[in-house]
């Protein structure tokens, strides 16, 4: 079975929820307020099985501008987007913002469902198709199919299913390599079972009995059971919508924005290096130290933007930045994010995480910018060498190299072996594996030799220096195990 996530996007009242119901038979508006007001407020979920062993988890997002936060939480795990545009209204403000958000968050494929086609005549329908095609020019949906449908009469629904099946064959599933990450979008209690969280598994596999940790709070737990689309399963894989019953944690201690991960593998961060793309539609220049709202996966956090090579960023420009976050979150290299302004509350840009655990950067530092360029676009060996050199006398563990480079442990082994054989880095501790750049290793040796020489000159009649006294020559920022 091929598991993919299909997300909706589009303006309020353009028929996203009705279309999902026509496709699947499921009404994704589950809240009383949603049913009374006739608008989607929270994320809704459904599933769709298609011929060819294709299973879609469908995420239905709110269309109202007040609920963009919930919309972004739904986009995070999308493999495909179904952009919904009503034929009687055409492209509207949230159509534009939702498409920008999807593009910034790395969605690469999708189609357009032109809803409410039963409410317009054929001539008007063709005009709207042309308008939509012109609007999509230059976006990732430029060549996408535009399919007129009616949720009321079911016109075009079968054609839409067929088009989704064809697209699914072209899309690659998320990787099951590496550790699992499950960003939480819902938390609730099931009587007799306890706390249940739901989300889209971004990577890896999660199974019954796994020891887990909830970040950023670092609460420890165990997986009691796993469900996918209402069916119990022993294991969930990347790309699936999952409900996970976790042991020993009250539902009040968790919320949307938490992430379920293997115990002891990841750490939350309050500082990340990133590349930011500032939208040409942004109303003003972005100033150094400006504060924006950062959205990634299922969380939102306030972020101060440190421009590393300039004082302002003009609309339409890109730059390397350091983002200093008000509260800790889990971010990894390659993670997409968007940023929104506080006033007006609009999407102004987005980007990708480059380094999730950097030191504080000096602005306009050529060395820092070289490292960021290498991490963003360089060869694997260059990334590992520059990160190890930047750690100076502290060194990096294998786990830290994995997290900061964004490379899997399997992918790291070959370039790491090459650097070790060339003597460019040195493994100084075996368990855990800790590495120093050649220059740092030589510097530590020089410190020990200098300490020994000073001692001999000051104490010419003594046979030698004691180990503990010599150990004091190792700087505090270095691991004391380096001495051995």
Secondary structure, 3 states (H helix, E strand, C coil): CEEEEEEEECCCCCCHHHHHHHHHCCCCCCCHHHHHHCCCCCCEEEEEEECCCEEEEEEECCCCHHHHHHHHHHHCCCCEEEEEEECCCCCCHHHHHHHHHHHHCCCCEEEEEEECHHHCCHHHHHHHHHHHHHHHCCCCCCCCCEEECCCCCCCCHHHHHHHHHHHHHHCCCCCCCCCCEEECCEEEEECCCEEEEEEEEEECEEECCCEEEEECCCEEEEEEEEEECCEEECEEECCCEEEEEECCCCHHHCCCCCEEEECCCCCCEEEEEEEEEECCCCCCCEECCEEEEEEECCEEEEEEEEECCCCEECCCCEEEEEEEEEEEECCCCCCEEEEECCCCCCEEEEEEEEECCCCCCCCCCHHHHHHHHHHHHCCHHHHHHHHHHHCCCCCEEHHHHHHHHCCCHHHHHHHHHHHHHHCCEEEEECCCCEEEEHHHHHHHHHHHHHHHHHHHHHCCCCCCCCHHHHHCCCCCCCCHHHHC
